[in-house]
Each structure stands twice: as C-alpha cells, then as structure tokens.
Amino acid sequence: MTASNRRAGRPGKGDRRVVAFRLATPKVDIVRELAVAEGFEHVSDWLAHVVSERIDHTDLSKIKRQEELPISMAS
C-alpha cells in the first residue's frame, strides 16, 4: 500500500457485525446523554461497551455454544 492509499483516522476495531434494534424514543434520549456523559463520541460505541461489559460479567455456561474443534479432531 502506498502512502497515498492510506486512510487517515482512528485505527480499525477488528472484525465486527451490525446489530440493530428499536428502543422507545425517551430511552434513546437517555442513551445519548449517558454516552456523552461517559465520554463516548458515538452512541454505538457506548452500546457496544455496555453489551461487552454484560457479556464479560455473565455466566456463559447458561447458554449452549458450539465450540470449534481443534484441527486434529476435525478431520
């Protein structure tokens, strides 16, 4: 990649997918205020942070998750 092809700005955040949902209008206003109060520029970044925190503090053994098999076991 040449210097002229590089994009300026913040570094990438890795592999991500869009998750969309609807929220009652009064709550959206509160979410925006909370995101700003906690120093987030974008509401989506704040929501991703909140969801990540919830996942990190949840017992994931309560849900069924399919694990990847090691290469030696897959063949």
N, C-alpha and C positions, 0 to 999 in steps of 0.2 A: 504494500500500500504506500503510495507516495504521500508526501506531506500535504499536497493539495487535496487529496481524497479524504483526509481525516476530518472527522466531525469534532467540533469543539463542544464543550459542555461537560456535564457530570458523567462519571463512568457508568457503564451498564450495571443493572441489578441482577443479571443472570436470567435463567430460564423462568418465564412467568406466563400465566394464563389470565384471561379476563374472567372475573366473577361478577355478575350483575344481579342486583335485587332492588326491590322498591321499598321505600321507607316513608312513613307518614311525614308530610311536609313540616309540621312543627318539630319533629325529631331531626330532620335534615338540618334545620337551622341550628339546633343544639350541637349536632355533629360538627358542623363547620366551625362553630365557636370553640368547641373543645380542641379541634385540630390546630387552630391558630394559637390557642392558649398554651398548647403543649409544644409549640414551635414547628409544626408541620406546615409546609408550603401548600401541599396538596391533600385534600380530604382522602383520596385513595391511598396515599402513603400512611395516613393515620389509621384508616380502616385495616390495612394490611398489618400494621403494627399490633393493633388490638386483637385481631384474629390470631396472629402468630403467638402473642402472649397467652391467649386462651388455650391454644394447642399445646404450648410448652408446659402448661400447668394443669393438663388434663390427663387422667389415666387412660391411655390409648388401648389398654388391654380390653376395654369395654366394647370395642368395635372390632369387627373382623377385617383384617387387612391381609391381602395376599402378598407374601414376601417373594422377592426374586430368588431363584435357585442359583447357587454358585455354578459357574460354568461346568465344573467336573460332574455335577449331579444332573445338569440339564440334558446332557447327551446320552 
